[in-house]
């Protein structure tokens, strides 16, 4: 499972600057970063100068072993790709990026097409949905273009905002994710297409405001979808696509934006400009860390979720934008950074939460050296090691826990070994969400 940052400040005119900002991504414990590349009408490629910031971000990510996920989108609703020609150009542009930057393996097609900020029109004159059918065509065209470059590329559709109005002619026409997903499925069925249009769904499950706990932010009676509304989201995907070539309930989900804004302490106020909207309700840094941990716990326990990206690593300096980073606008860390990094580490170790019906099985790598062994597991594992005198007589037993990625020495006292033949048996199980026990027998050795 990817845990990443949504952060465009890694796009820089020089590799040195890109690496400096990518290091902040790595410092926070993230193993992926989602960046954006803007398409403009008529474009099917970029000039060398325009490509450089993205190339530098990709190069910096490789140096830090961070995966890049790329969103390709238009700047805003004035450049919405609606005609066949525009959509073909958008798809060709995406394919060109895939060919030019082959280390990028995941592409997100457009951004929040259910909002008027990024996509117009949202409604037809008769009040029916105009955005979802037009976006379905763009997604299908881009999917085919990217798969022609490499069938193993992963195409993510949606990047859907968590809320919307579903009422035309308001001046700020938007669709809720509930209606948009249903209408996207209806457009797909009507198209008669026999191939999928996406390999995963991208979703932006922000809470109603930053003061709402992810664990408490459920919306059973409204059309909003936040992190705790996973069951509703999976049900909608099944309703929209079940029985078609496009997976529904089993479709992987990536939360590619989730943020909690913090209050700015007086000592850092000079770094920021503008005024915080009253609707944001920012929290203190301890609460931000708690909510980020809760978000990771929810995502970890949701079976089809493939990744979650926090928005941002570093605050935006305009208070009208997002102060949801783990560092202030000058790059210095908030007190929320260390506990959030610890939560990310716990997720990768498989111990961030106890999940109903989840069963984890550690994958061990064991190096046998006669009367001792070096054990490394991909997630945390508890072990029971027995020194056996052949055929199966236990001479000694040792129990312990290995932390994911950290080799652990299992050694038995030499004084226990009388002349004969021996081997070591190791039994492993996950300490949280335990699945089947893994048993490994070492080679025989003599004393």
C-alpha positions as CSV (number, residue, x, y, z in Angstrom):
1,X,0.0,0.0,0.0
2,X,1.4,3.4,-1.0
3,X,1.5,6.2,1.5
4,X,2.4,9.4,-0.4
5,X,2.2,13.1,-0.5
6,X,0.3,15.3,-3.0
7,X,3.0,17.8,-3.6
8,X,3.8,19.9,-6.7
9,X,6.7,21.8,-5.1
10,X,9.0,18.9,-6.1
11,X,8.6,20.2,-9.7
12,X,11.6,22.6,-9.9
13,X,13.8,24.2,-12.6
14,X,16.9,22.5,-11.3
15,X,17.5,19.0,-10.0
16,X,19.2,20.4,-6.9
17,X,16.0,22.3,-6.0
18,X,13.8,19.3,-6.8
19,X,15.9,17.0,-4.7
20,X,15.8,19.4,-1.7
21,X,12.0,19.3,-1.8
22,X,11.8,15.6,-2.5
23,X,14.0,15.0,0.6
24,X,11.2,16.6,2.7
25,X,8.8,14.0,1.2
26,X,11.2,11.3,2.2
27,X,11.8,12.8,5.7
28,X,8.1,12.6,6.4
29,X,8.1,8.9,5.7
30,X,6.3,8.9,2.3
31,X,7.2,6.4,-0.3
32,X,5.3,8.1,-3.2
33,X,4.5,11.6,-4.4
34,X,1.6,12.7,-6.6
35,X,2.5,15.5,-9.0
36,X,0.5,17.4,-11.7
37,X,1.2,18.1,-15.3
38,X,-1.1,20.7,-17.0
39,X,-2.4,20.1,-20.5
40,X,-3.5,23.0,-22.7
41,X,-5.7,22.7,-25.8
42,X,-3.7,21.8,-28.9
43,X,-0.8,20.2,-26.9
44,X,0.4,16.7,-27.7
45,X,3.9,17.2,-26.2
46,X,6.0,19.6,-24.2
47,X,9.0,21.7,-25.1
48,X,12.3,20.8,-23.5
49,X,12.0,23.8,-21.1
50,X,8.4,23.0,-20.1
51,X,9.3,19.4,-19.5
52,X,12.3,20.1,-17.3
53,X,10.5,20.7,-13.9
54,X,8.7,17.3,-14.3
55,X,11.9,15.6,-15.4
56,X,13.7,17.0,-12.3
57,X,11.0,15.8,-10.0
58,X,11.2,12.3,-11.5
59,X,15.0,12.2,-11.3
60,X,14.9,13.4,-7.6
61,X,12.3,10.7,-6.9
62,X,14.5,8.0,-8.3
63,X,17.4,9.2,-6.1
64,X,15.2,9.0,-3.0
65,X,13.4,5.8,-4.1
66,X,10.0,7.6,-4.1
67,X,7.4,6.5,-6.6
68,X,5.9,9.2,-8.8
69,X,2.1,9.2,-9.6
70,X,1.2,11.7,-12.3
71,X,-2.0,13.6,-12.7
72,X,-2.6,14.9,-16.2
73,X,-5.2,17.6,-16.3
74,X,-6.3,20.9,-17.8
75,X,-5.8,24.1,-15.8
76,X,-9.4,24.7,-15.3
77,X,-12.9,24.6,-16.7
78,X,-12.2,27.1,-19.5
79,X,-10.0,24.5,-21.1
80,X,-12.1,21.4,-20.5
81,X,-11.4,18.9,-23.3
82,X,-14.9,18.4,-24.8
83,X,-14.5,17.8,-28.5
84,X,-13.2,14.6,-30.1
85,X,-10.2,16.5,-31.3
86,X,-9.4,18.0,-27.9
87,X,-9.8,14.6,-26.2
88,X,-7.6,13.0,-28.7
89,X,-4.9,15.6,-28.1
90,X,-5.2,15.1,-24.3
91,X,-4.8,11.4,-24.7
92,X,-1.9,11.8,-27.1
93,X,-0.3,14.2,-24.6
94,X,-0.7,11.6,-21.8
95,X,0.8,8.9,-24.0
96,X,3.8,11.2,-24.9
97,X,4.5,11.7,-21.2
98,X,4.4,8.0,-20.6
99,X,6.9,7.4,-23.4
100,X,9.1,10.2,-22.3
101,X,9.1,9.3,-18.6
102,X,8.9,5.5,-18.5
103,X,9.6,5.3,-14.8
104,X,6.1,6.7,-14.1
105,X,3.8,3.8,-13.9
106,X,0.6,5.3,-12.6
107,X,-1.4,8.1,-14.4
108,X,-4.5,9.9,-13.1
109,X,-6.8,11.3,-15.8
110,X,-8.0,14.9,-15.0
111,X,-8.9,16.3,-11.7
112,X,-12.3,16.7,-9.9
113,X,-14.4,16.6,-13.1
114,X,-17.5,16.8,-10.8
115,X,-16.7,20.4,-10.0
116,X,-17.2,23.5,-12.1
117,X,-13.7,24.7,-11.1
118,X,-12.2,22.0,-13.3
119,X,-15.0,20.9,-15.7
120,X,-17.8,22.8,-17.5
121,X,-20.5,22.3,-18.4
122,X,-21.7,20.2,-15.5
123,X,-25.3,20.1,-16.8
124,X,-27.1,20.0,-20.1
125,X,-29.9,22.5,-20.8
126,X,-32.5,19.9,-19.7
127,X,-30.8,19.5,-16.3
128,X,-29.2,16.2,-17.1
129,X,-25.5,15.4,-16.3
130,X,-23.2,16.7,-19.0
131,X,-19.9,16.3,-17.1
132,X,-19.9,12.5,-16.4
133,X,-20.6,11.4,-20.0
134,X,-18.0,13.8,-21.4
135,X,-15.5,12.7,-18.8
136,X,-16.2,9.0,-19.5
137,X,-15.3,9.6,-23.2
138,X,-12.0,11.3,-22.2
139,X,-11.2,8.6,-19.7
140,X,-11.8,5.8,-22.3
141,X,-9.7,7.6,-25.0
142,X,-6.8,8.3,-22.6
143,X,-7.0,4.7,-21.2
144,X,-6.5,3.3,-24.7
145,X,-3.7,5.7,-25.5
146,X,-1.8,4.9,-22.4
147,X,-2.3,1.1,-22.7
148,X,-1.0,1.4,-26.3
149,X,2.3,2.7,-24.8
150,X,2.5,-0.1,-22.2
151,X,-0.4,-2.4,-21.2
152,X,1.1,-2.6,-17.7
153,X,0.6,1.1,-17.0
154,X,-2.0,1.8,-14.4
155,X,-4.7,4.3,-15.3
156,X,-6.7,5.9,-12.5
157,X,-10.0,7.6,-13.2
158,X,-12.1,10.0,-11.2
159,X,-10.0,12.1,-8.9
160,X,-13.5,12.9,-7.6
161,X,-14.3,15.7,-5.1
162,X,-16.1,14.4,-1.9
163,X,-19.1,16.7,-2.2
164,X,-21.3,18.6,-4.7
165,X,-24.7,20.1,-5.2
166,X,-26.4,18.2,-8.0
167,X,-28.5,21.3,-8.8
168,X,-28.1,23.1,-12.1
169,X,-28.0,26.8,-12.8
170,X,-26.7,27.8,-9.4
171,X,-23.7,29.7,-10.7
172,X,-21.4,27.1,-9.1
173,X,-22.7,24.0,-10.7
174,X,-21.3,20.8,-9.2
175,X,-22.1,17.1,-8.9
176,X,-21.8,15.0,-5.8
177,X,-19.6,11.9,-6.0
178,X,-22.6,9.7,-5.5
179,X,-24.4,11.1,-8.5
180,X,-21.3,11.5,-10.6
181,X,-20.2,7.8,-10.1
182,X,-23.7,6.6,-11.0
183,X,-23.8,8.8,-14.1
184,X,-20.3,7.7,-15.1
185,X,-21.4,4.1,-15.0
186,X,-24.6,4.9,-17.0
187,X,-22.4,6.6,-19.7
188,X,-20.1,3.6,-19.8
189,X,-23.0,1.2,-20.2
190,X,-24.5,3.4,-22.9
191,X,-21.3,3.5,-24.8
192,X,-21.3,-0.2,-25.4
193,X,-17.6,-0.4,-24.6
194,X,-16.2,-3.9,-23.9
195,X,-12.9,-2.8,-22.3
196,X,-12.4,-1.1,-19.0
197,X,-11.9,2.7,-18.7
198,X,-9.7,2.6,-15.6
199,X,-7.6,0.3,-13.5
200,X,-8.3,2.1,-10.2
201,X,-10.5,4.9,-8.9
202,X,-8.9,8.1,-7.6
203,X,-10.9,9.8,-4.8
204,X,-10.5,12.9,-2.7
205,X,-12.2,12.0,0.6
206,X,-11.8,15.3,2.5
207,X,-13.9,15.7,5.6
208,X,-16.5,18.5,5.9
209,X,-13.8,20.6,7.5
210,X,-10.5,20.1,9.2
211,X,-12.0,19.8,12.7
212,X,-13.9,16.6,11.8
213,X,-12.2,13.3,12.8
214,X,-11.9,10.8,9.9
215,X,-13.3,8.1,12.2
216,X,-16.5,10.2,12.8
217,X,-16.9,11.7,9.4
218,X,-19.6,9.3,8.0
219,X,-22.4,10.5,5.7
220,X,-25.0,7.7,5.5
221,X,-27.8,10.0,4.6
222,X,-26.1,12.4,2.2
223,X,-24.3,12.3,-1.1
224,X,-20.9,13.2,0.3
225,X,-18.2,10.5,0.4
226,X,-15.4,10.8,3.0
227,X,-12.9,8.3,4.3
228,X,-15.3,6.5,6.6
229,X,-17.8,6.1,3.8
230,X,-15.9,3.3,2.2
231,X,-18.8,0.8,2.1
232,X,-21.0,3.4,0.4
233,X,-18.3,4.1,-2.2
234,X,-17.8,0.4,-3.0
235,X,-21.5,-0.1,-3.2
236,X,-21.8,2.8,-5.7
237,X,-19.0,1.3,-7.8
238,X,-20.8,-2.0,-8.0
239,X,-24.0,-0.3,-8.8
240,X,-22.4,1.7,-11.6
241,X,-20.2,-1.0,-13.2
242,X,-21.3,-4.4,-11.9
243,X,-21.7,-6.9,-14.7
244,X,-19.7,-5.0,-17.2
245,X,-16.1,-5.2,-18.4
246,X,-15.2,-2.4,-15.9
247,X,-14.7,-3.8,-12.4
248,X,-17.0,-2.3,-9.8
249,X,-16.8,-3.5,-6.2
250,X,-13.4,-5.0,-6.7
251,X,-11.9,-1.9,-8.4
252,X,-8.8,-0.7,-6.5
253,X,-9.2,2.7,-4.8
254,X,-6.5,5.4,-4.3
255,X,-7.2,8.3,-2.0
256,X,-4.9,10.7,-3.9
257,X,-5.7,13.8,-1.8
258,X,-6.6,14.1,1.9
259,X,-5.6,17.0,4.1
260,X,-6.1,18.5,7.6
261,X,-5.2,22.1,8.0
262,X,-3.4,23.4,11.1
263,X,-3.5,26.7,13.0
264,X,-0.4,28.8,12.4
265,X,1.5,29.8,15.6
266,X,2.4,33.5,16.0
267,X,6.1,32.8,15.5
268,X,5.4,31.6,12.0
269,X,2.7,34.1,11.0
270,X,5.1,36.2,8.9
271,X,5.5,33.3,6.5
272,X,1.8,33.5,5.5
273,X,-0.4,36.0,3.7
274,X,-4.1,36.5,3.2
275,X,-6.9,35.3,5.5
276,X,-8.1,31.8,6.5
277,X,-11.6,31.1,5.3
278,X,-14.0,30.6,8.3
279,X,-15.2,27.3,6.9
280,X,-11.8,25.6,7.2
281,X,-11.7,25.3,11.1
282,X,-8.0,24.4,11.3
283,X,-6.8,22.3,14.3
284,X,-3.7,22.2,16.5
285,X,-0.8,20.1,15.3
286,X,-1.4,17.3,17.8
287,X,-4.9,16.9,16.4
288,X,-3.6,17.0,12.8
289,X,-1.2,14.1,13.7
290,X,-4.1,12.2,15.3
291,X,-6.4,12.7,12.3
292,X,-3.7,11.6,9.9
293,X,-3.1,8.5,11.9
294,X,-6.9,7.8,11.9
295,X,-7.0,8.3,8.1
296,X,-4.1,5.8,7.7
297,X,-5.9,3.3,10.0
298,X,-9.1,3.6,8.0
299,X,-7.4,3.2,4.6
300,X,-5.3,0.3,5.9
301,X,-8.4,-1.6,6.9
302,X,-10.3,-1.0,3.7
303,X,-9.7,-4.1,1.5
304,X,-9.6,-2.5,-2.0
305,X,-7.7,0.7,-1.0
306,X,-4.3,0.7,-2.8
307,X,-2.9,4.0,-1.4
308,X,-3.5,7.2,0.4
309,X,-1.8,10.6,-0.3
310,X,-1.7,13.4,2.2
311,X,-2.0,17.0,0.9
312,X,0.8,18.4,1.4
313,X,4.3,18.0,2.9
314,X,4.9,21.7,3.1
315,X,2.2,24.4,3.7
316,X,1.1,26.8,1.0
317,X,1.9,30.4,2.1
318,X,-1.5,31.8,1.1
319,X,-3.9,31.3,4.0
320,X,-6.7,31.0,1.4
321,X,-5.0,27.8,0.2
322,X,-3.9,24.7,2.2
323,X,-1.9,24.7,5.4
324,X,-2.2,20.9,5.7
325,X,1.5,20.1,5.4
326,X,3.7,18.5,8.0
327,X,6.1,21.4,7.6
328,X,5.6,25.1,7.7
329,X,5.9,27.2,4.6
330,X,9.6,27.7,5.3
331,X,10.2,23.9,5.3
332,X,10.7,23.6,9.1
333,X,8.8,20.7,10.6
334,X,5.7,20.9,12.6
335,X,5.3,18.9,15.8
336,X,2.9,16.7,13.8
337,X,5.6,15.4,11.5
338,X,7.2,12.8,13.9
339,X,4.0,11.1,15.0
340,X,2.6,11.1,11.4
341,X,5.9,9.5,10.2
342,X,5.5,6.9,13.0
343,X,2.0,6.1,11.9
344,X,3.2,5.7,8.3
345,X,5.9,3.3,9.5
346,X,3.3,1.4,11.6
347,X,1.2,1.0,8.5
348,X,4.1,-0.4,6.4
349,X,4.9,-2.7,9.3
350,X,1.3,-4.0,9.3
351,X,0.6,-2.9,12.9
352,X,-1.2,0.5,12.5
353,X,-4.7,-1.0,13.2
354,X,-6.6,-4.2,14.0
355,X,-8.9,-4.8,11.1
356,X,-12.0,-7.0,10.9
357,X,-11.4,-10.1,8.8
358,X,-7.9,-9.0,7.8
359,X,-5.3,-11.8,7.9
360,X,-1.7,-10.9,7.2
361,X,1.1,-13.4,6.5
362,X,4.7,-12.2,6.9
363,X,7.1,-13.0,4.0
364,X,10.4,-14.0,5.7
365,X,13.9,-14.0,4.4
366,X,16.1,-16.2,6.5
367,X,19.9,-16.8,6.3
368,X,20.9,-20.0,8.0
369,X,24.4,-20.2,9.6
370,X,24.7,-23.5,11.4
371,X,23.4,-22.9,15.0
372,X,21.9,-19.5,14.3
373,X,19.8,-17.6,11.8
374,X,19.3,-14.1,10.6
375,X,15.5,-13.3,10.1
376,X,14.0,-10.4,8.2
377,X,10.3,-10.1,7.5
378,X,8.4,-7.7,5.2
379,X,6.0,-6.8,8.0
380,X,6.5,-7.2,11.8
381,X,6.5,-10.8,12.7
382,X,6.6,-12.8,16.0
383,X,8.7,-15.9,15.9
384,X,9.1,-19.2,17.7
385,X,12.5,-20.8,16.9
386,X,13.3,-24.3,18.0
387,X,16.7,-26.0,17.8
388,X,15.9,-29.5,16.8
389,X,18.1,-32.6,17.2
390,X,17.3,-34.7,14.2
391,X,14.8,-36.2,13.7
392,X,12.5,-33.8,15.8
393,X,13.7,-33.5,19.4
394,X,13.6,-29.9,20.6
395,X,16.8,-29.0,22.4
396,X,15.9,-25.3,23.0
397,X,13.3,-22.7,22.1
398,X,13.5,-19.0,21.6
399,X,10.7,-16.5,21.1
400,X,10.8,-12.9,19.9
401,X,9.6,-10.3,17.5
402,X,11.3,-9.0,14.4
403,X,10.6,-5.5,13.2
404,X,9.9,-5.2,9.5
405,X,13.0,-4.7,7.4
406,X,15.4,-5.1,10.4
407,X,17.4,-8.3,10.4
408,X,17.1,-10.2,13.7
409,X,19.7,-12.7,15.0
410,X,18.3,-15.9,16.4
411,X,21.1,-17.7,18.2
412,X,21.2,-20.7,20.5
413,X,24.0,-21.4,23.1
414,X,26.7,-23.7,21.7
415,X,26.9,-25.5,25.0
416,X,23.5,-27.2,24.2
417,X,25.0,-28.9,21.2
418,X,26.2,-32.5,21.9
419,X,27.6,-34.5,19.0
420,X,24.9,-35.2,16.5
421,X,22.8,-33.6,13.6
422,X,20.7,-30.5,14.1
423,X,18.5,-28.0,12.3
424,X,16.5,-24.9,13.2
425,X,12.8,-24.6,12.8
426,X,11.2,-21.1,12.7
427,X,7.5,-20.4,13.0
428,X,6.3,-16.9,12.1
429,X,3.0,-15.1,12.5
430,X,1.9,-11.5,12.2
431,X,1.5,-9.9,15.6
432,X,-1.6,-7.8,14.5
433,X,-4.2,-9.2,12.1
434,X,-2.5,-12.7,12.2
435,X,-3.0,-15.0,9.3
436,X,-1.6,-18.5,8.7
437,X,1.6,-19.4,10.4
438,X,4.7,-19.6,8.2
439,X,7.1,-22.5,9.0
440,X,10.7,-22.6,7.7
441,X,13.2,-25.4,8.4
442,X,16.9,-24.6,8.1
443,X,19.5,-27.0,6.6
444,X,20.9,-29.8,8.8
445,X,24.3,-29.3,10.4
446,X,26.5,-31.5,12.6
447,X,28.4,-31.0,15.8
